[in-house]
Amino acid sequence: MARTRIAFATLLAGLALLSTLPRAGHADGQVTYGTQWWNQTAPEAKYQEFTDVPNGALLESFALREFRDRNLLTFYGSGVLRNDEAIAGSWWNGAKLRIDVGYRQVPHNLSEIAHSPFSEVSPGLEVVSDSLQARNQANAAGYIARMTDALAASPSMSLGFRTDITKARMRARPARGWQFDLQGSRRLRSGRKPFGGAFSPGNGVEIWEPIAQRMLDGEARASYQKDRATLMASAGVSQFTNDVDALTWDNPARLTGQSKGRIDLYPDNRSVRGTLALAYKLPKRTAFNGSVGMSRDTQNDPWLPYTVQAADPYSSLDSLPAERSTHAKVDVFTQDYRVTSHPLADLGGTLRFRQYHYLNRTAEHDFSGESVGDNTFVVGAVSSEPFGYKHQSYGLDLDYNPLKEISLSGTAERVDRSRTHREVLSDREEAVGGKLHARPIDKVTAEAHVRHSKRWARNADFSYDGEEQTTLRRFDVADRKQTQAGGSLNFSPTDRFEISATLGYLFEKYEGDLQDTIRTGLRRNLQRNAGVEGTYHASADLDLSAVLGWEQATTHQSSRQSRTATFGTADSTWRAILKDEGAYGTVSVDWRAKPDRLGFNLAFDYSRSPGTFAFATVSPTTITAQNPPATMYRRMDFALETTYHLTHSTDIGARYMWEQFDVVDFSAVDIPRLGIATGATSANFIYLGDSFQSYRANRVALTVRQSF
């Protein structure tokens, strides 16, 4: 009902604006409507993951345009009264004033087959019956049978959420050189998504996280241009509000003791920002661009007690430090400066500097201990740490055009990063790269690029704060060599045939590589891709096109048999090679059987993504590493559409669409609702059962497009 009200309110507002304009003018528009039928062999949510496929009557799209006395008003939309509808409008008064408004919905459907024995008595509080908890606690031996029956009787539920986005913008040019821009947006996100909760090692449940969030953003910008200079100033504020600030759930196995779990959810926060920018044209074809920005980010969400277990003395707010909230405060300072010059007609360059400084001004808080998973409280000094970081980059770009058919460019860059409270407190990365663009003959264009960089830690301490896994390589800050390369080729042998090809390559090698017996974690990362695209204009009324592509990502990783085992020894060390591939293709035919009267369009899309996991050990006779099963995702889509131009203002159309989705994935298919650890009756896991399902779907639609 809320969606219907918004759609009709927007429609009435557009009609009201139309009525306010002078009568003399010109108006036109278009509307597409019809009916649709579809079916699906399995209720897999991926078929409507980011869209809404209606059954029955549909209003597919509309557009209205009115032009009167230098006033242009447009009003358009698609998917009206659906979960993915979009409605927008604009008013433009010559070159001095323009107003844009819009409303859009973005669905994200996750599952239609989830089941849960939990009930949501209020947002963020999910419970099972006290009698079931009591029976399970009193008779642990019957836990499996009772929970199996409870899960079988539990109702099905859908998982997913929707984001409603409302935007407005006003741009004005009241006087020569001046421009003002005022814009704002509101995002409302609602729904639920899977959430994993734990009580203690070996015991956990999969429940749902309720989503009820609001994001507001507003910004004002003013700029003034005169002669060689342009000055711009902006100010803005963003605010995030989460209506469900904590999630609490029952432990089905117990009514007393550790009978609940709880976690704090995303806190409300606010950001206030401002920016000043200057652009100035200097002599000798030289220009300067610079900007400075600052923001203050804050959040002050109240703390939750250490534990939710009512019998525990640490479940009281009085057990917390006196502050009772984080009082988080962060200042972000950015600056960006660029000098661009073309001293010669065939030579140019840019000198640039950028800094991003995240300065965390949150005070440290001292706690008397911690309760992991709402389990037993462990007394001991625990302090919060205000994480901060600073990134600075320096770069030089050069462009050289020795010939009309050839252009060369090169770049050199250095990035310095520093952090607080991390294993690697600072690192540096240096990179060089180049690009070639050539047109040796009129019908051929080629491009190639390469970039090489090296990053190394300058201040590392892996014994930081009693870190558990001191041998783990943090790939985002570790020493690394990286090489990127790619290219493209475009060839048009005739006016009727065009073909292009692309290649891409990325290789990352971490220090020590495969012979390293000191660090666990990522060792190598190799990514490759290739694609080809062609179009053939067979005749004035027939176009054929095809796209083929391939991509692959392979990583080499290392680990140890257990957390306490010694890495690097034959009885502990093992390696994993993970490979993900993807192949895709598209074929389309556009045939205008009777020009301006009858046309056909055919398209077929194919994508396939297999994955393999290969384990190797230093001593296979000691460690029996088993490779997990391979995975495979495949999707095929076929669409046939025909359009008949009935009259000068009416087109009728018919569509047929077929889709097939196949999945083989041991971790995402046939997920049980109840999992029991081997040889135990108390170690249990309850799942929502939101598995992927293979399916086929068919869709038929009849449409009418009316122009006026």
N, C-alpha and C positions, 0 to 999 in steps of 0.2 A: 504493500500500500504506500509506503514512503517513496518507493521508486516511482510509482504512478503519479503521486502528487508532484514530485520534482519535475517529471517529464511534462505534465500538463501545465505546471506553473511556468516553466521555461517557454513552452509554446505560446501561452497567453501573453507573456512578457514580450516575445518577439512580435506578435500581432499588434500589441499595444504600441510598440515603437513604430511599426509600419504606419499606424493610423495617425501618428503625430507629424509625419512628414507632409510637405505640400503635395497637393493632388497631382499636379502636372509632373509626369515622369514616365519611367519604364520599369516594368516588373516582369520577371520570369522565374521559372522554377521547375522542379522535377521531383517525382515521388515514385518509389518502387515498392510494390506490395505483392502479396501472393499467399501461397500455402505450401506446406512442407510436411513430409512424412519420413521417418527414419526408424531403424531398428539396430540392435546391437546384440551379439551373441553372448556377451558377458558384461556385467555392470562395472567395467573398468573406467575409473574417473579420468584417465588420460585422454579419452576421446573428447572430453569437454574441459580439459585441464585449464586452459586460459580463454575459454569462450563459452557461449551458451547456445546450444543447438535446440531450437524450439520445435515442437510438434504441433502442427495446425497452422492457423493464420499467422502471418508475420508482416510487419512493416519494416522492410529492410533498410531503406534510407530515404531521405528527403532533402531538398535544398530549395531555399527561397532567396531571391535577390531583388532588391528595389533600389533604383537610382533616380533621385530627384534633386534638382538644384544643387549640384555638387555634393550631395549626401548619398552615400552608398551604405545600404543596410543588407547584411547577409545573415541567413539563419539556416543551419544545416544539422543533420544528425544521422545516426546509423544504429541499428540494433535496438530500436525504440521499444521500451517496456521489457527489455531483456536484462540479464545480469551482466552483459557486456555492452550496454548502450553507451552512446556518446552523443551529446548535444552541445552545440556551440553557436555563437553568434557574434557579429562585430558591426560596429558603426564607425564610418570613416567620413569625416567632414573635411574634404579636400586634403591639404597637407598640414593642417594645424592640429587636428585632434582625431584620435582613434581610440575606441573602447572595444575590448575583446572580453567575452565571458564564455565559460565552458564548463560542462559537467561530464564526467566519464567514470565508468565502473570497470574495474579490472578483477575478474574472478581468478581464483587459484584453487581448483578442485584437487584434492589429494586422494580421497578414497570414498567409495560408496558401500563397502562391505565390512566396515569395522564393527566389532562387538565389544561390549564391556559390561562387567557386573556392577560397575560403579554408577551412582546417581549423583547429579549435581544439585545439591540442595540450595546453593547460592553460588554466585560467580566466584570461582576459585576454591570451593569446598566440595570435594568429591568423596563419597562415602559408600560403604557396603553395609548390609544389615548387621546390627549388633549380635543377633542370634547366630549368624554365620561365623562371625569372628569368635564368639564364645565356643561354638562346637569345634572349630578348628584348633583353638588353643587347648581345649580339654582333651581332644583325641587327635593327636598329630598323625596317627596311622591312617585315619580316614580322610586326610586332607585332599589327596588326589581325587578320590571319588566325589567328594562334596564339591570341589571347585570345578571338576569336569561337568557336573550337573548344572552348577550355577552359570557357567559359561555357555552351556548349550541353551539355557533358558533366557539368556540375556538378549535384549533387543538390539537390532542393528542400528548403526548411526553413520552419518556422513561426516567426513573430515575435510576441512577446507576453509578458506576465508575470502573476503572480498574487500577491495579498497575502493572507496568512493572519493573521487577527486573533483573539487570545485576550484576553478581558477578565474581570476579577473585581472585585467591589465588596462591601464590608461596611459597613452602617450600623447604628449602635447608639444607643439612648437609655437609658443605665444609670440615670439619675436625673433628677429634674425640672429642666428648664432646660438639661441637657447633651445634646449630640449629637456623635458621632464618626463619621467617614467615612474609610475606607481603600480605595483603589482602585489598580489596576494594569493595565497592558496590554502585550502583546507583538505586534509586527507583523513578520512574516517576508515579505520580497518576493524573488521569484526569477523568472528568465526572461531574456529578451533583447529589446532594442529597437534600431532602426536608429541608426547612428552614422556621421557623415561625417568622414573623415580626409584630411589634405592633406600633401603632401611639399614642394611649391613652387607658386608661382602657375601655374595651368593643369594641375596634376596632382593627382588625388585619387581616393579610393576610398570606397565606401559599404560598411561592414562592420556588425557587430552589437556592441552593448555588453552584456556579461554582467552580469546583476543578481543579486546575492546579498547582501542587506542585512537588518539586524536593528535594530529600534527598540524600546527598552524605556522604559516610563514608569511612574512610581509617585508617588502623592501621599497624604499624610495630612492630615486636616482636623479641627479641633475647634472647637466653638462653645458659648457659654454665654449664656443669656438670663435676665434678671431685671428685673422691673419695666419700665422704659423703655429699657433698654440691651441690646444684643446684641453680643458680642465674638466675633470669629472669627480663628483663626490656621491657617495651612496651610504645609506644606513639601513639596517634591517634587524629583524628579530625573528627567532624561531622558537617554538615551544612544543614539547612532547608531553602528552598526558596519557597515563596508563590507568584505566579505571579498575583493573584487577592487579593489585600490587603484590599479592602473595598467592601461592598455590598450596593447598593442604589436602592430603589424601589419606585414606585409611590403609592400614596393613591388614589384609584379609586373614592373616594367620593368627592375629592376636587381638584381644579386646582390652587387655591391660598390659602394662609395661611399654614396650616399644610398639605402640598401637597406631601411630600416625607418622607421616612424613610431611615436611614443609620446606618450601624454598621461596626466597624473595624474588619477585619478577622485576622487570625493567623499571627503573625509577623515573618519576617525572623530572624533566630538566628543561633548561632554557639557555638560549644563546643570543647575545646581543652583539652586533658587529658593525663595523664601519670601514670604509675604504676611500682613499684619495688617489687619483691617477692623473698623470700629465703626459701628453703627447706633444712633441715640439719638433718642427721641421727645421733642421740646421742647414747651412750652406753646403755646397759640394754634394748634393744628393744624399744627405745624411739625416737621419731621424732618431730621436730619443723617445723611448716609451718607458714609463716607470709607474709603479703603484706601491702603496703602503697600506696594509690592512691590520686591524686589530679586532679581537672578539673576546668576550668574557662568557664562559660557559659555567653554569652552576646547576647543582641538584642538592636537595636537602631532604631526601626521603627518610622517614623514620626507620630506625633499625628494628628488626625482629629479635625476640629473645633467642638465646643460644639454642634452645630446643623447644619443640612443641609438646613434648611428653609432660603432661600436667603434674605427675608425681615427682618430677625432677626439680630440685630447687632452682636450677638454672633456666627454668621456663618462665621465670618472673622477670619483668622489666627492670626490677631493682638490681638484678645481677649484672646489668650492662654498665659500661662507663657512664659518667654523669652527662656526657654530651647528648646521648640518645639518638644522634643522627650524624651523618658524615660531614655536612657543611662543605661539600665538594666545590672547589673553585679552580678553574683553569683559565689562563690567559694564553691566547694564540696570537702570535705576531708573524705576519708575512710581508715580504718585500720582494719585488721583481723589477729588474732594470734591464733594458735592452737598448743597444746602439746599433743601428743598421745603416750601412753605407754602401754606395755604388760609385767608387771613385773613377772607375772606367766603365764603359758601356758593356764590356764582357766580363767584368769582375765585380763581385759584391760579397759582403760578409756581415755577420751579426756577432756581436760580443754580448754575452748575457750572464746574469747572476740572479739566483733565486734562493730565498731562505724561508724555511718554515720552522717556527719555534713553538713547541707545545710546552708551556711552562706551567707545571702543576703546583698550585699554591695551596692545595689541601693539606691541612695539618695532619700529622701522624696521630693515630689513636692506639692506645695500649689496651689489650684485652687480657682477661685472666685465664683464657684457655680456649678450647674449641670442641665442638661436637660434630664429628664427621658423620654424615648421613643420619642425623638425629639419633645417633647411637650414644654410647657412654661418653660423658663429658670428661675431657682430659685437661687437667689443670696444668698451666704453664704459660709463660709470657709469650704473647703473640702481638705483633705490631703491624699496623697497616703501612703500606709504602706508597707514596705518591709518585707514580711512574711519569716520567717526562722524556722528551726527546727533541733533537734539533737536527734538521737536514739543511745542508748548504750545497748548492751546485754552481759550478762555473763552467761556461762553455764558449766555444768559438766555432762558428759555421762559416764556410766559404763556398761561393758559387762561381764557376768559371765556364764561360761559353766560348771555346776557341773557334768553333764553327757553328753555322746555323743549324747543322744536323746533330750536333753533339753538345751535351751539357754535363759538367762534372760538379760534384759537390762533396765536401768533406766536413767532418765534425770532430772535435776533441772536447772531452768533458771530464770533469772531476767532481765527485760527490763525497762530501764528508758527513758522516752521521754520528751523533753521540746520544747516549741514553743514560737514564738513571735506573738503578736496581735491575740490571740485566747481567747475564753471564758475560756478554761482550759489551763493554761500555762504549766503545767507539770503533768505527771501521772507516775505511776509505775505499772508493771504487774509481778507477780511471778507465776511460773508454776512448777508442778512436773508431771512426767509421767513414765510409765513402759510398757514393752513389753515382751511377752512370746512366744517362738517358741518351739514346741514339736513335736516329732515323736514317739509316743508310740509303734506303730508297723510299719512294713515295708510299708504297704499300706495306712497309714493314716498320714497326716501332719496337724497340727493345729497351729493357730497363733491368739493372742489376744493383744490388746493394749488399754491403757487408759491414758488420760491427763486431769489434772484439773488446772485451772488458775484463778487468781483473779486480777482485775485491779481497781485501785482507784485513784481519782484525788488528787493531792497534793497541787495544787495552782489554785483555780477556782474563777472567777469573772464574773457572768452572767449579770452584769450591764455594761459590757464592751462597751464603745463607743456608748451608747444610743441604744443598741440592741433592736429591735422591739419586738421579741418574747422571752422574758426573761425566760419563763417557758419551752421552748423547750429543751428536752434532746438531746444533740449531741451524737448519739450512738457510734461514733468512738472514743470518748474520755471519755464517761461517766463511772461511777463505774459499774463494771460488773463481774459476776461470770460465768465461762465457763467450761463445761465438754464435752470432746470428748472421744468416745470409738468405738471400732470396732474389727472385727475378721474375720478369714477365716478358712475353713475346706476343705481339699482335700482328696478324698477317691478313691482308685483304687482297687476295689474288685477282678478284673481279669485283664489280659493283654488287654482285648478287651473293657473294660468299665472304663471310668473316669468321676468323678463328683466333682464339687467344689461349695462352697457356701460362700457368703460374707455378712457381716452386718456392718452398719455404723450408728453412733449416734452423734448428736451435740445438746447441750442445753445451751442457754445463758439466764441468768436472770439479769435484771438490777435493781439496788438498788431501793427499794420501791415497786417494782413489781405491782400487780394489785390493791393494796389498796393505792398506792401512789396518793395523791391529790395535789402534788406540781409540778411535771414535766409532760409535754406532750411528745408524741413521742413513741419510741419503748420501750416495756416492757419485752417481752419474744420472743425468737426465738428458734424454735424446728425444727431440720432437721433429717430425718431418711431415710435409704435406705437399700435395701436387693436385693440380686441377686443369681442366681444359673445357673451353666453352666455344660453341660454334653456332652460327646462324646462316641459313640458306634461304634466300628469297627465290623460291622455285619459279614463281610467276608473279604477276601484279596482284593476284588474289590468293596466293599461298605462301606462307612462311613456315619454315621448319627450324627448330632450335633444340640444342641438347647441351647438357652440363654434366660432366663427370668429375668426381673428386675423391681423394684419398688422404687420410691423415693417420699418424701413428705417434704414440707417446710411450717410451720405454724408460723405466727407472731401475737402477741397481741400488739395493739397500742392504744394510747389514744389521744384525742384532745378536743377542746371546740367548742361550737356552732358558735362563731365568734371571731375575733381578739380582740374585746373589752370586750367580756364576761369574767366573773370571773371563772377561772378553779377550779374545785372541788365542785362546787355547783350543785344542782339537776337540775337547769334550764340551765346548760351549758355543763356539762361533758358527753361525749359519748366514747364508745370503739369500736374498729374494730378488727375482727379476719379474717385474710387473709390466705387462704390455697391454695397452688399450689401442684398438684400431677403429677406424671408421671409414666406410665407403658410402658414397652417395651419388645419385644421378637423377637427372630430370630430363624428360623429353616432352616437347609441346608442339602442337600443330595448330596453326591459325589459318582457317580456310574460309574465304569470303565467297561462298558458292554463287550467290547472286549479289554483286556489289550493291550496297545501299538497301538491300532487301533481306537477304538470308545469309547467316554466317554460323560457323561451327568452330569451337575451340576444344582441343583435347590436351590433357596434361597428365603425365605419370611421374610420380616422385618415388624414389627408393633410397632407403638408408639402412645401413647395417653396422653395428658396433660390437664386435667380439672383444673379449678380454681374457687373458691367461695369467696364471700365477705359478711361477716356477721357483721351487726352493732347492737350494744346494747347501750341503754341510761340509765342513772340513773333514769330519770323520763320520762317514755314513754308517759305519758299523756301530758307532756309539749313539748317534742321534738318528732316529728314523723320521725324517721330515717328509710329510705327506703333502702333495700338491692339492690345493682346493680345486673343485671342478671349474672348468672354464665357464664364462658367462657370454651371453649374446642377446642383443636387443636389435630387433628388425622392424621396420615400418614401411608400408607401401600404401600409396594413395593414388587413386585414379579418378579423374573428373572429366565429364563430357558436358558441354554447355552449347546450346543453340539459341540464337536470337533471330526473331523475325520482325522486320519493320512493317507493321500493319498499316499505319497511317503516318502522316507527317508528325504527329504528336504521341503516337502510341507504339511501343515495342512489347512483344510478348516473348517470354523465354522459358526454357525447360532445362533442368540440370539433373544429372545423375552423378553421384559420388560414392566411391567405394574405398574403404580403408581396412587394412589388416595390420595388427600389431602382435608380434611374437616376442616372448621373453623367456630366457633360460638363465636363471640367476639363483644360486643356492641361498643367497642371503636375503632375497626379496620376493620369493615365490613360495607358496604353501607354508606360510609362517603359522606355527601352531598357536592356539590360544593359551595353552598351558605348557610350560617347560619345567622339567624336573632334573636336577643335577644327578648324575649317575651315582647310585648307591646312597642316596639321601632322600628323606621325605620332608625335611624342613627347608632345604635350599630350593626355592621355587621362583618361577618367573611367570608373570601373567602378561599376555600380549593382546593388542587390539586386533591382530590378525589382518592388518591392512596391506595385504599382499598385492603385487602386480599380477594381472591376469592377461593372457593372450585373448584377443577378440577379433571379430570381423564386424564391420558396420556398413550399412547401405543407407543412402539418403536420396530422396527424390523431391524436387521442388518445381513449382510452376510460379512464374512471376510476371507482373505487368509493370512496365515503366511508362509513366505518363508525364509528358512535358507540357508546360503551359506558359 
